[in-house]
């Protein structure tokens, strides 16, 4: 039985698409899950672990106004992280994760508050999650959610055009 990451890599290959990851609370776990799949180098371009706010701003291009107004644990930040990474790497898709893994609240938001952003050719989608468990359980569930939201966006995009020149 294929894992969600195996299925995601297969879907990216079928769509002739590429992917990048912008991670905060997952600390590179989304990238690790994807690169554990043999052949993922055909679709995975790379990623940025933007654990500190300044990396989100300086590398991913998250506007300081978003951080000041909404915080880094927000749908707006997840959206900007995904869009910024997609532009930075020139990939078809980019997925982002930001949130509170614990053990303490952050920006007044409870442990388990997570946002997953996916940027693609048809725009950016953000999903907010309220997860429970310890730090590792929240991080693992965030990775699962990132793969799921990304797979849903890819499947809704449909097949690539025949004359795309890719392949």
PyMOL commands that place a pseudoatom at each C-alpha (Angstrom):
pseudoatom trace, name=CA, resn=UNK, resi=1, chain=A, elem=C, hetatm=0, pos=[0.000, 0.000, 0.000]
pseudoatom trace, name=CA, resn=UNK, resi=2, chain=A, elem=C, hetatm=0, pos=[1.336, 3.410, -0.968]
pseudoatom trace, name=CA, resn=UNK, resi=3, chain=A, elem=C, hetatm=0, pos=[1.777, 6.128, 1.634]
pseudoatom trace, name=CA, resn=UNK, resi=4, chain=A, elem=C, hetatm=0, pos=[0.215, 9.582, 1.194]
pseudoatom trace, name=CA, resn=UNK, resi=5, chain=A, elem=C, hetatm=0, pos=[3.684, 10.870, 0.277]
pseudoatom trace, name=CA, resn=UNK, resi=6, chain=A, elem=C, hetatm=0, pos=[4.083, 8.157, -2.405]
pseudoatom trace, name=CA, resn=UNK, resi=7, chain=A, elem=C, hetatm=0, pos=[0.687, 9.093, -3.830]
pseudoatom trace, name=CA, resn=UNK, resi=8, chain=A, elem=C, hetatm=0, pos=[1.562, 12.792, -3.741]
pseudoatom trace, name=CA, resn=UNK, resi=9, chain=A, elem=C, hetatm=0, pos=[4.841, 12.284, -5.614]
pseudoatom trace, name=CA, resn=UNK, resi=10, chain=A, elem=C, hetatm=0, pos=[3.002, 10.151, -8.191]
pseudoatom trace, name=CA, resn=UNK, resi=11, chain=A, elem=C, hetatm=0, pos=[0.341, 12.868, -8.598]
pseudoatom trace, name=CA, resn=UNK, resi=12, chain=A, elem=C, hetatm=0, pos=[3.003, 15.548, -9.052]
pseudoatom trace, name=CA, resn=UNK, resi=13, chain=A, elem=C, hetatm=0, pos=[4.754, 13.410, -11.670]
pseudoatom trace, name=CA, resn=UNK, resi=14, chain=A, elem=C, hetatm=0, pos=[1.472, 12.778, -13.501]
pseudoatom trace, name=CA, resn=UNK, resi=15, chain=A, elem=C, hetatm=0, pos=[0.706, 16.504, -13.454]
pseudoatom trace, name=CA, resn=UNK, resi=16, chain=A, elem=C, hetatm=0, pos=[4.258, 17.306, -14.592]
pseudoatom trace, name=CA, resn=UNK, resi=17, chain=A, elem=C, hetatm=0, pos=[4.452, 19.616, -11.602]
pseudoatom trace, name=CA, resn=UNK, resi=18, chain=A, elem=C, hetatm=0, pos=[7.096, 20.647, -9.090]
pseudoatom trace, name=CA, resn=UNK, resi=19, chain=A, elem=C, hetatm=0, pos=[6.876, 21.339, -5.377]
pseudoatom trace, name=CA, resn=UNK, resi=20, chain=A, elem=C, hetatm=0, pos=[8.607, 23.352, -2.685]
pseudoatom trace, name=CA, resn=UNK, resi=21, chain=A, elem=C, hetatm=0, pos=[8.028, 23.447, 1.074]
pseudoatom trace, name=CA, resn=UNK, resi=22, chain=A, elem=C, hetatm=0, pos=[7.987, 26.392, 3.500]
pseudoatom trace, name=CA, resn=UNK, resi=23, chain=A, elem=C, hetatm=0, pos=[7.872, 25.027, 7.022]
pseudoatom trace, name=CA, resn=UNK, resi=24, chain=A, elem=C, hetatm=0, pos=[7.777, 26.500, 10.480]
pseudoatom trace, name=CA, resn=UNK, resi=25, chain=A, elem=C, hetatm=0, pos=[6.321, 24.259, 13.208]
pseudoatom trace, name=CA, resn=UNK, resi=26, chain=A, elem=C, hetatm=0, pos=[7.031, 21.082, 11.211]
pseudoatom trace, name=CA, resn=UNK, resi=27, chain=A, elem=C, hetatm=0, pos=[10.755, 21.865, 11.074]
pseudoatom trace, name=CA, resn=UNK, resi=28, chain=A, elem=C, hetatm=0, pos=[11.435, 20.130, 7.757]
pseudoatom trace, name=CA, resn=UNK, resi=29, chain=A, elem=C, hetatm=0, pos=[9.241, 17.084, 8.356]
pseudoatom trace, name=CA, resn=UNK, resi=30, chain=A, elem=C, hetatm=0, pos=[7.118, 17.726, 5.243]
pseudoatom trace, name=CA, resn=UNK, resi=31, chain=A, elem=C, hetatm=0, pos=[10.282, 17.826, 3.134]
pseudoatom trace, name=CA, resn=UNK, resi=32, chain=A, elem=C, hetatm=0, pos=[11.580, 14.670, 4.836]
pseudoatom trace, name=CA, resn=UNK, resi=33, chain=A, elem=C, hetatm=0, pos=[8.343, 12.794, 4.216]
pseudoatom trace, name=CA, resn=UNK, resi=34, chain=A, elem=C, hetatm=0, pos=[8.396, 13.728, 0.518]
pseudoatom trace, name=CA, resn=UNK, resi=35, chain=A, elem=C, hetatm=0, pos=[12.090, 13.028, -0.007]
pseudoatom trace, name=CA, resn=UNK, resi=36, chain=A, elem=C, hetatm=0, pos=[11.719, 9.599, 1.595]
pseudoatom trace, name=CA, resn=UNK, resi=37, chain=A, elem=C, hetatm=0, pos=[9.902, 8.616, -1.612]
pseudoatom trace, name=CA, resn=UNK, resi=38, chain=A, elem=C, hetatm=0, pos=[12.232, 7.164, -4.263]
pseudoatom trace, name=CA, resn=UNK, resi=39, chain=A, elem=C, hetatm=0, pos=[12.213, 9.366, -7.358]
pseudoatom trace, name=CA, resn=UNK, resi=40, chain=A, elem=C, hetatm=0, pos=[10.955, 12.447, -5.515]
pseudoatom trace, name=CA, resn=UNK, resi=41, chain=A, elem=C, hetatm=0, pos=[13.863, 14.458, -6.907]
pseudoatom trace, name=CA, resn=UNK, resi=42, chain=A, elem=C, hetatm=0, pos=[11.959, 14.603, -10.200]
pseudoatom trace, name=CA, resn=UNK, resi=43, chain=A, elem=C, hetatm=0, pos=[9.297, 16.784, -8.560]
pseudoatom trace, name=CA, resn=UNK, resi=44, chain=A, elem=C, hetatm=0, pos=[10.676, 18.202, -5.299]
pseudoatom trace, name=CA, resn=UNK, resi=45, chain=A, elem=C, hetatm=0, pos=[12.730, 21.374, -5.767]
pseudoatom trace, name=CA, resn=UNK, resi=46, chain=A, elem=C, hetatm=0, pos=[13.580, 22.186, -2.160]
pseudoatom trace, name=CA, resn=UNK, resi=47, chain=A, elem=C, hetatm=0, pos=[12.385, 24.020, 0.876]
pseudoatom trace, name=CA, resn=UNK, resi=48, chain=A, elem=C, hetatm=0, pos=[12.911, 26.582, 3.593]
pseudoatom trace, name=CA, resn=UNK, resi=49, chain=A, elem=C, hetatm=0, pos=[12.546, 25.905, 7.299]
pseudoatom trace, name=CA, resn=UNK, resi=50, chain=A, elem=C, hetatm=0, pos=[11.527, 29.347, 8.498]
pseudoatom trace, name=CA, resn=UNK, resi=51, chain=A, elem=C, hetatm=0, pos=[11.360, 28.727, 12.221]
pseudoatom trace, name=CA, resn=UNK, resi=52, chain=A, elem=C, hetatm=0, pos=[12.145, 32.313, 13.153]
pseudoatom trace, name=CA, resn=UNK, resi=53, chain=A, elem=C, hetatm=0, pos=[9.980, 35.244, 12.111]
pseudoatom trace, name=CA, resn=UNK, resi=54, chain=A, elem=C, hetatm=0, pos=[12.829, 37.077, 10.373]
pseudoatom trace, name=CA, resn=UNK, resi=55, chain=A, elem=C, hetatm=0, pos=[13.352, 34.121, 8.022]
pseudoatom trace, name=CA, resn=UNK, resi=56, chain=A, elem=C, hetatm=0, pos=[9.681, 34.265, 7.082]
pseudoatom trace, name=CA, resn=UNK, resi=57, chain=A, elem=C, hetatm=0, pos=[10.063, 37.966, 6.312]
pseudoatom trace, name=CA, resn=UNK, resi=58, chain=A, elem=C, hetatm=0, pos=[13.526, 38.080, 4.709]
pseudoatom trace, name=CA, resn=UNK, resi=59, chain=A, elem=C, hetatm=0, pos=[13.585, 34.785, 2.806]
pseudoatom trace, name=CA, resn=UNK, resi=60, chain=A, elem=C, hetatm=0, pos=[9.938, 33.989, 2.086]
pseudoatom trace, name=CA, resn=UNK, resi=61, chain=A, elem=C, hetatm=0, pos=[8.808, 37.580, 1.641]
pseudoatom trace, name=CA, resn=UNK, resi=62, chain=A, elem=C, hetatm=0, pos=[6.073, 37.543, 4.279]
pseudoatom trace, name=CA, resn=UNK, resi=63, chain=A, elem=C, hetatm=0, pos=[5.128, 41.223, 4.644]
pseudoatom trace, name=CA, resn=UNK, resi=64, chain=A, elem=C, hetatm=0, pos=[5.980, 42.731, 8.032]
pseudoatom trace, name=CA, resn=UNK, resi=65, chain=A, elem=C, hetatm=0, pos=[2.442, 44.152, 8.100]
pseudoatom trace, name=CA, resn=UNK, resi=66, chain=A, elem=C, hetatm=0, pos=[0.987, 40.625, 8.117]
pseudoatom trace, name=CA, resn=UNK, resi=67, chain=A, elem=C, hetatm=0, pos=[3.197, 39.651, 11.043]
pseudoatom trace, name=CA, resn=UNK, resi=68, chain=A, elem=C, hetatm=0, pos=[2.339, 42.855, 12.931]
pseudoatom trace, name=CA, resn=UNK, resi=69, chain=A, elem=C, hetatm=0, pos=[-1.408, 42.646, 12.295]
pseudoatom trace, name=CA, resn=UNK, resi=70, chain=A, elem=C, hetatm=0, pos=[-2.112, 38.890, 12.284]
pseudoatom trace, name=CA, resn=UNK, resi=71, chain=A, elem=C, hetatm=0, pos=[1.001, 37.218, 13.705]
pseudoatom trace, name=CA, resn=UNK, resi=72, chain=A, elem=C, hetatm=0, pos=[2.977, 34.310, 12.307]
pseudoatom trace, name=CA, resn=UNK, resi=73, chain=A, elem=C, hetatm=0, pos=[0.361, 31.845, 13.539]
pseudoatom trace, name=CA, resn=UNK, resi=74, chain=A, elem=C, hetatm=0, pos=[-2.300, 32.940, 11.072]
pseudoatom trace, name=CA, resn=UNK, resi=75, chain=A, elem=C, hetatm=0, pos=[-3.959, 32.060, 7.800]
pseudoatom trace, name=CA, resn=UNK, resi=76, chain=A, elem=C, hetatm=0, pos=[-2.489, 35.224, 6.313]
pseudoatom trace, name=CA, resn=UNK, resi=77, chain=A, elem=C, hetatm=0, pos=[1.063, 34.181, 7.203]
pseudoatom trace, name=CA, resn=UNK, resi=78, chain=A, elem=C, hetatm=0, pos=[0.535, 30.628, 5.841]
pseudoatom trace, name=CA, resn=UNK, resi=79, chain=A, elem=C, hetatm=0, pos=[-0.771, 32.156, 2.592]
pseudoatom trace, name=CA, resn=UNK, resi=80, chain=A, elem=C, hetatm=0, pos=[2.189, 34.520, 2.274]
pseudoatom trace, name=CA, resn=UNK, resi=81, chain=A, elem=C, hetatm=0, pos=[4.700, 31.764, 3.107]
pseudoatom trace, name=CA, resn=UNK, resi=82, chain=A, elem=C, hetatm=0, pos=[3.340, 29.450, 0.403]
pseudoatom trace, name=CA, resn=UNK, resi=83, chain=A, elem=C, hetatm=0, pos=[3.071, 32.205, -2.215]
pseudoatom trace, name=CA, resn=UNK, resi=84, chain=A, elem=C, hetatm=0, pos=[6.524, 33.558, -1.349]
pseudoatom trace, name=CA, resn=UNK, resi=85, chain=A, elem=C, hetatm=0, pos=[8.214, 30.166, -1.603]
pseudoatom trace, name=CA, resn=UNK, resi=86, chain=A, elem=C, hetatm=0, pos=[6.480, 29.351, -4.884]
pseudoatom trace, name=CA, resn=UNK, resi=87, chain=A, elem=C, hetatm=0, pos=[7.845, 32.597, -6.307]
pseudoatom trace, name=CA, resn=UNK, resi=88, chain=A, elem=C, hetatm=0, pos=[11.298, 32.072, -4.774]
pseudoatom trace, name=CA, resn=UNK, resi=89, chain=A, elem=C, hetatm=0, pos=[11.749, 28.560, -6.195]
pseudoatom trace, name=CA, resn=UNK, resi=90, chain=A, elem=C, hetatm=0, pos=[9.633, 28.895, -9.336]
pseudoatom trace, name=CA, resn=UNK, resi=91, chain=A, elem=C, hetatm=0, pos=[7.700, 25.717, -8.543]
pseudoatom trace, name=CA, resn=UNK, resi=92, chain=A, elem=C, hetatm=0, pos=[4.225, 24.742, -9.666]
pseudoatom trace, name=CA, resn=UNK, resi=93, chain=A, elem=C, hetatm=0, pos=[3.128, 24.261, -6.059]
pseudoatom trace, name=CA, resn=UNK, resi=94, chain=A, elem=C, hetatm=0, pos=[4.353, 25.276, -2.630]
pseudoatom trace, name=CA, resn=UNK, resi=95, chain=A, elem=C, hetatm=0, pos=[3.043, 24.120, 0.721]
pseudoatom trace, name=CA, resn=UNK, resi=96, chain=A, elem=C, hetatm=0, pos=[3.518, 25.949, 4.021]
pseudoatom trace, name=CA, resn=UNK, resi=97, chain=A, elem=C, hetatm=0, pos=[3.006, 25.088, 7.670]
pseudoatom trace, name=CA, resn=UNK, resi=98, chain=A, elem=C, hetatm=0, pos=[2.805, 27.484, 10.609]
pseudoatom trace, name=CA, resn=UNK, resi=99, chain=A, elem=C, hetatm=0, pos=[1.324, 27.058, 14.050]
pseudoatom trace, name=CA, resn=UNK, resi=100, chain=A, elem=C, hetatm=0, pos=[1.775, 26.235, 17.714]
pseudoatom trace, name=CA, resn=UNK, resi=101, chain=A, elem=C, hetatm=0, pos=[3.185, 22.792, 18.487]
pseudoatom trace, name=CA, resn=UNK, resi=102, chain=A, elem=C, hetatm=0, pos=[3.564, 23.557, 22.175]
pseudoatom trace, name=CA, resn=UNK, resi=103, chain=A, elem=C, hetatm=0, pos=[4.124, 23.219, 24.971]
pseudoatom trace, name=CA, resn=UNK, resi=104, chain=A, elem=C, hetatm=0, pos=[2.949, 26.827, 25.464]
pseudoatom trace, name=CA, resn=UNK, resi=105, chain=A, elem=C, hetatm=0, pos=[0.583, 29.237, 23.729]
pseudoatom trace, name=CA, resn=UNK, resi=106, chain=A, elem=C, hetatm=0, pos=[2.061, 31.536, 21.095]
pseudoatom trace, name=CA, resn=UNK, resi=107, chain=A, elem=C, hetatm=0, pos=[0.675, 34.940, 20.137]
pseudoatom trace, name=CA, resn=UNK, resi=108, chain=A, elem=C, hetatm=0, pos=[-2.241, 34.175, 22.444]
pseudoatom trace, name=CA, resn=UNK, resi=109, chain=A, elem=C, hetatm=0, pos=[-3.189, 31.155, 20.344]
pseudoatom trace, name=CA, resn=UNK, resi=110, chain=A, elem=C, hetatm=0, pos=[-3.608, 27.738, 21.935]
pseudoatom trace, name=CA, resn=UNK, resi=111, chain=A, elem=C, hetatm=0, pos=[-1.345, 24.760, 21.368]
pseudoatom trace, name=CA, resn=UNK, resi=112, chain=A, elem=C, hetatm=0, pos=[-2.589, 22.857, 18.311]
pseudoatom trace, name=CA, resn=UNK, resi=113, chain=A, elem=C, hetatm=0, pos=[-3.529, 25.937, 16.277]
pseudoatom trace, name=CA, resn=UNK, resi=114, chain=A, elem=C, hetatm=0, pos=[-2.074, 25.228, 12.839]
pseudoatom trace, name=CA, resn=UNK, resi=115, chain=A, elem=C, hetatm=0, pos=[-2.401, 26.708, 9.368]
pseudoatom trace, name=CA, resn=UNK, resi=116, chain=A, elem=C, hetatm=0, pos=[-1.454, 24.922, 6.152]
pseudoatom trace, name=CA, resn=UNK, resi=117, chain=A, elem=C, hetatm=0, pos=[-1.134, 26.945, 2.964]
pseudoatom trace, name=CA, resn=UNK, resi=118, chain=A, elem=C, hetatm=0, pos=[-0.872, 25.638, -0.583]
pseudoatom trace, name=CA, resn=UNK, resi=119, chain=A, elem=C, hetatm=0, pos=[-0.020, 27.917, -3.505]
pseudoatom trace, name=CA, resn=UNK, resi=120, chain=A, elem=C, hetatm=0, pos=[-0.525, 26.676, -7.029]
pseudoatom trace, name=CA, resn=UNK, resi=121, chain=A, elem=C, hetatm=0, pos=[-1.456, 27.797, -10.534]
pseudoatom trace, name=CA, resn=UNK, resi=122, chain=A, elem=C, hetatm=0, pos=[-5.056, 28.392, -9.444]
pseudoatom trace, name=CA, resn=UNK, resi=123, chain=A, elem=C, hetatm=0, pos=[-4.262, 30.489, -6.379]
pseudoatom trace, name=CA, resn=UNK, resi=124, chain=A, elem=C, hetatm=0, pos=[-3.635, 29.892, -2.693]
pseudoatom trace, name=CA, resn=UNK, resi=125, chain=A, elem=C, hetatm=0, pos=[-5.698, 27.772, -0.331]
pseudoatom trace, name=CA, resn=UNK, resi=126, chain=A, elem=C, hetatm=0, pos=[-5.298, 27.864, 3.452]
pseudoatom trace, name=CA, resn=UNK, resi=127, chain=A, elem=C, hetatm=0, pos=[-6.702, 25.374, 5.917]
pseudoatom trace, name=CA, resn=UNK, resi=128, chain=A, elem=C, hetatm=0, pos=[-6.875, 26.090, 9.627]
pseudoatom trace, name=CA, resn=UNK, resi=129, chain=A, elem=C, hetatm=0, pos=[-6.592, 23.185, 12.050]
pseudoatom trace, name=CA, resn=UNK, resi=130, chain=A, elem=C, hetatm=0, pos=[-7.232, 22.707, 15.767]
pseudoatom trace, name=CA, resn=UNK, resi=131, chain=A, elem=C, hetatm=0, pos=[-5.076, 19.710, 16.672]
pseudoatom trace, name=CA, resn=UNK, resi=132, chain=A, elem=C, hetatm=0, pos=[-4.565, 17.957, 19.978]
pseudoatom trace, name=CA, resn=UNK, resi=133, chain=A, elem=C, hetatm=0, pos=[-1.810, 15.910, 21.515]
pseudoatom trace, name=CA, resn=UNK, resi=134, chain=A, elem=C, hetatm=0, pos=[1.781, 16.513, 22.466]
pseudoatom trace, name=CA, resn=UNK, resi=135, chain=A, elem=C, hetatm=0, pos=[4.311, 18.439, 20.393]
pseudoatom trace, name=CA, resn=UNK, resi=136, chain=A, elem=C, hetatm=0, pos=[5.306, 15.457, 18.208]
pseudoatom trace, name=CA, resn=UNK, resi=137, chain=A, elem=C, hetatm=0, pos=[1.678, 14.422, 17.611]
pseudoatom trace, name=CA, resn=UNK, resi=138, chain=A, elem=C, hetatm=0, pos=[0.789, 17.979, 16.524]
pseudoatom trace, name=CA, resn=UNK, resi=139, chain=A, elem=C, hetatm=0, pos=[3.792, 18.146, 14.197]
pseudoatom trace, name=CA, resn=UNK, resi=140, chain=A, elem=C, hetatm=0, pos=[2.996, 14.734, 12.670]
pseudoatom trace, name=CA, resn=UNK, resi=141, chain=A, elem=C, hetatm=0, pos=[-0.674, 15.651, 12.189]
pseudoatom trace, name=CA, resn=UNK, resi=142, chain=A, elem=C, hetatm=0, pos=[0.407, 18.944, 10.583]
pseudoatom trace, name=CA, resn=UNK, resi=143, chain=A, elem=C, hetatm=0, pos=[2.564, 17.037, 8.066]
pseudoatom trace, name=CA, resn=UNK, resi=144, chain=A, elem=C, hetatm=0, pos=[-0.354, 14.714, 7.270]
pseudoatom trace, name=CA, resn=UNK, resi=145, chain=A, elem=C, hetatm=0, pos=[-2.616, 17.734, 6.759]
pseudoatom trace, name=CA, resn=UNK, resi=146, chain=A, elem=C, hetatm=0, pos=[-0.080, 19.477, 4.514]
pseudoatom trace, name=CA, resn=UNK, resi=147, chain=A, elem=C, hetatm=0, pos=[0.172, 16.412, 2.263]
pseudoatom trace, name=CA, resn=UNK, resi=148, chain=A, elem=C, hetatm=0, pos=[-3.622, 16.072, 2.192]
pseudoatom trace, name=CA, resn=UNK, resi=149, chain=A, elem=C, hetatm=0, pos=[-4.361, 19.731, 1.347]
pseudoatom trace, name=CA, resn=UNK, resi=150, chain=A, elem=C, hetatm=0, pos=[-1.672, 19.675, -1.342]
pseudoatom trace, name=CA, resn=UNK, resi=151, chain=A, elem=C, hetatm=0, pos=[-3.001, 16.428, -2.851]
pseudoatom trace, name=CA, resn=UNK, resi=152, chain=A, elem=C, hetatm=0, pos=[-6.514, 17.918, -2.953]
pseudoatom trace, name=CA, resn=UNK, resi=153, chain=A, elem=C, hetatm=0, pos=[-5.299, 20.998, -4.816]
pseudoatom trace, name=CA, resn=UNK, resi=154, chain=A, elem=C, hetatm=0, pos=[-3.363, 18.906, -7.333]
pseudoatom trace, name=CA, resn=UNK, resi=155, chain=A, elem=C, hetatm=0, pos=[-6.295, 16.590, -7.985]
pseudoatom trace, name=CA, resn=UNK, resi=156, chain=A, elem=C, hetatm=0, pos=[-8.664, 19.529, -8.497]
pseudoatom trace, name=CA, resn=UNK, resi=157, chain=A, elem=C, hetatm=0, pos=[-6.298, 21.018, -11.087]
pseudoatom trace, name=CA, resn=UNK, resi=158, chain=A, elem=C, hetatm=0, pos=[-6.873, 18.173, -13.543]
pseudoatom trace, name=CA, resn=UNK, resi=159, chain=A, elem=C, hetatm=0, pos=[-4.404, 16.760, -16.048]
pseudoatom trace, name=CA, resn=UNK, resi=160, chain=A, elem=C, hetatm=0, pos=[-1.765, 18.948, -17.681]
pseudoatom trace, name=CA, resn=UNK, resi=161, chain=A, elem=C, hetatm=0, pos=[-2.478, 20.162, -21.203]
pseudoatom trace, name=CA, resn=UNK, resi=162, chain=A, elem=C, hetatm=0, pos=[-1.127, 17.849, -23.903]
pseudoatom trace, name=CA, resn=UNK, resi=163, chain=A, elem=C, hetatm=0, pos=[0.884, 20.609, -25.538]
pseudoatom trace, name=CA, resn=UNK, resi=164, chain=A, elem=C, hetatm=0, pos=[2.430, 21.896, -22.303]
pseudoatom trace, name=CA, resn=UNK, resi=165, chain=A, elem=C, hetatm=0, pos=[5.921, 21.118, -23.574]
pseudoatom trace, name=CA, resn=UNK, resi=166, chain=A, elem=C, hetatm=0, pos=[6.735, 19.371, -20.320]
pseudoatom trace, name=CA, resn=UNK, resi=167, chain=A, elem=C, hetatm=0, pos=[7.677, 15.757, -19.867]
for i in range(1, 167): cmd.bond("trace and resi %d" % i, "trace and resi %d" % (i + 1))
show_as sticks, trace
zoom trace
